[in-house]
Amino acid sequence: MSDKIPTSDAIHVFDRRAVRLHRDRAATTLASVSDVLADVAERLLDRLDDVMRDFSVALDVGGRGVVAPLLRARGIQVVSTDLSPVLAAQAQGVAADEECLPFADASFDLVVANLSLHWVNDLPGALIQLRRVLKPDGLFLASLPALGTLAELRAALTLAEANLTGGAAPRVSPFPDLRDGAALLQRAGFALPVADGDTITLLYAAPFALLRDLRAAGEGNAVRLRDRRIPSAALFPAALAALPTQDGRIPATLRLAMLTGWAPAASQPKPLPRGSAKISLVDALRGDADP
Amino acid sequence: MNASVPVDPRLLEILVCPLTKTALVYDRERDELISTAAGLAYPIRDGIPIMLPEEARKLDEA
């Protein structure tokens, strides 16, 4: 293989065509993994119950058929999007690319992206666009697999491939670090950004079932520099045999970053401008400031 | 094939061209959303707007 690593195009970590294809194909298999997707969506949407306000129109980004019903059950109108026209048709929504959204500014008062932003090349850019389609004081909720997700699989595949070929190709997507979550939101212009971690451990009776589920969810490898050759027949058996077990089952960890941010509005609490304090900090610490 | 399913009018109100973010013109006859700014026509298939630039038809200069 004479694959050069392109420099000008370095930001394109993911092959969006492959992402779309994997999601197109997943249309017939999603039902087998919808319980996992719905579990994550429920955890994410729990946050709505803590918010003392009503939402009328929501954008569901790549919700794969589980997010829209949960929102409608809360009395919210939903517009669903997916990069895959097949999934968009299933959702009676719009086929749209998170990297170039087709919605006018201030169209929604809620945006929900459940496990759908981790195949986006320009995550800060996508977040800015998602913020712009929100009305002032609109809420953005997203769950993202974070660093540590499928760590067992990544380690086992890397080790097995290194043993077989002396090298290793990226076979598990690179995930963002949870610690970067709030900073990403802030950079995209969201107010009151919060990133919480949540962990779900799935236990599989057979290692191939994990790979089958990933494929069924449309989560096949779409890293652009993935090795497109058919791997050695020994690779997956060797890697899967090396996966750690827990009570005879194979654990697969989902490390989730739950992101919450608000479109800025004048009514939101803000820090006071620098230098506007009327009490000296020194006096306050000494305890003799005027009350 | 051309038994076109109508698009939700509320959806048409908020859709813009994904590339230029400008308003679209709904061509009922061809079932397309036309962005004159980008020179592209986005297809509507069975009532589903396909707002993907790679799926759009390039408008001729003529």
Chai-1 contact restraints between the chains, C-beta under 6 A:
chainA,res_idxA,chainB,res_idxB,connection_type,confidence,min_distance_angstrom,max_distance_angstrom,comment,restraint_id
A,P85,B,I50,contact,1.0,0.0,6.0,A-B,restraint_1
A,A88,B,I48,contact,1.0,0.0,6.0,A-B,restraint_2
A,A89,B,I48,contact,1.0,0.0,6.0,A-B,restraint_3
A,V94,B,P49,contact,1.0,0.0,6.0,A-B,restraint_4
A,V94,B,M51,contact,1.0,0.0,6.0,A-B,restraint_5
A,A95,B,I50,contact,1.0,0.0,6.0,A-B,restraint_6
A,A95,B,L52,contact,1.0,0.0,6.0,A-B,restraint_7
A,A96,B,M51,contact,1.0,0.0,6.0,A-B,restraint_8
A,D97,B,L52,contact,1.0,0.0,6.0,A-B,restraint_9
A,C100,B,P18,contact,1.0,0.0,6.0,A-B,restraint_10
A,C100,B,L19,contact,1.0,0.0,6.0,A-B,restraint_11
A,P102,B,L15,contact,1.0,0.0,6.0,A-B,restraint_12
A,P102,B,V16,contact,1.0,0.0,6.0,A-B,restraint_13
A,P102,B,P18,contact,1.0,0.0,6.0,A-B,restraint_14
A,P102,B,M51,contact,1.0,0.0,6.0,A-B,restraint_15
A,F103,B,I14,contact,1.0,0.0,6.0,A-B,restraint_16
A,A104,B,I14,contact,1.0,0.0,6.0,A-B,restraint_17
A,A104,B,V16,contact,1.0,0.0,6.0,A-B,restraint_18
A,S107,B,I14,contact,1.0,0.0,6.0,A-B,restraint_19
